[in-house]
Amino acid sequence: MSDTPSDRKYLQTHEWHKPAGDVVTLGITQFAADELTDITYVALPKVGQTFKAGDRFGEVESVKATSDMYTGVAGTVTEINEAVNADPGLVNRDPYEAGWLIKLKATNAAELDGLLAVDDYLKKIGH
């Protein structure tokens, strides 16, 4: 799984976090998307909704299972990926770019330091 980006932080629950200034983009990993198989629905929060680190921000449904999604940083949702609402399979096809899920304005970006680096995440999933 060498295509797992190194410019992000990861949660044990397979969400990735890509910081850009005080905005953090979140999505789920290729591993999670592959495990879920065909994603049929993604429930995303509303813009303006706030979360604490560790909160559930949505869920993803596939032909195989429904899984909650969590944030590793506190913040306010500034944008959701409307393209994923229209085409949930985008998460399967391109989870690290076009299939991103939400953008949060982080209230404490230092929380990212407590998340997994790519090497630690790859060890967790056995790669």
N, C-alpha and C positions, 0 to 999 in steps of 0.2 A: 504494500500500500504506500508506495513512494510518492504518490500524488497528493498526500495529505500536506496541506500548506504549513510552512514553518513560521508564518507571520501572524499566527493566531494563538489563542489559548483555548484549552478544552476542559469540559466538565466530564466527570466520571459517567454522566448520563448521556454523553455523545453530542452535546451542543458545542459549536465553535463560537468564538468571540474575536472579532477583528477590530482593534481600536484604530481610530483616525481622529486625533485631537481628543476632544471629550465625548465624541460620538462612537459608540460601539455597535457594530453590525453583528447580528446573531443568525445562526443557521444550525442545521444538523449535519453530522459528518457523513461521508460516503459510506462508512461502515454501517451506520444506523439506517441510512436509506436503503442499502443493500439488504440488511436484515429484515426491514419492514416489507420489502418487495414493492409491489405497485401501490404507490400512495394515491388515495382517492379523494381525500379531504384534509384541509389544514385549517384549524381554528386559530385565528390570530387576535390579539388584543386591539383595542381602539387607540388611535393616536391621542396622546395626553394621559393615558393610563400610567400609573407609577408602580414600580416593583422594588422589593428589597432583594438583595442577593439571596439566592436559593429559592425564590418564589417560582411558582408555575406560571408561565406566560401564555400557554396555549397547548393544543394537542394536535397530533397528526394521526390520521386514520389511513390504514392500508387494507388490502384484501386479507392480510394476515393478522393484524393487531391494531389496537389504538394505544398510543403512547403519549404521556404528558411531556411537555418541554419546559426546561427550567433556565433561568438566567443566573449567571455567576456574579453579576454586578447589579447594584441598585441604580435606578434611573427612571426617566420618563420617556415613553415611546414617542419618537418624533416622526417615524415613518413606518408603514408596513408595506410589504411587497404585494401589490395588487395583482401582479402577474401570476403569483402562486395561487391566489384565490381563484383566478380564472382557469389555471392549468396546474393542479397540484403535482402532476407528473414531472414538472420542472425540477422539483426537489430531487427526484431520482436521477434525472439526466444531468444536472449541473448543480450539485448541492453547495459547492464552494463559491460560485459566482452568481449566475442568474437565479438560482434557487434560494438566495438568502431570504430570511423571514421578517425580521424587524430591525429597526435602528433605535437605540436608546441613547439619550443624553445622560451620561454617567454622572452620578452625584459623588462618587468616590472611585476614580479610575484605578487607585492603588489596589482595589479588590482583585484586579486582573492578576496581580502578582501571586495570588494564592491559587490560581488555576493551573492546570497541567500544561507543560510545554509539549511540543509535538512528540519528542522522543518518549516522554513519560506516557503520553496517550497511546502511542503505538505499542509500547510494552503492555499496557493495560489490555489492549485488544489482541495481543499475541502476535504482533508483527515486528 
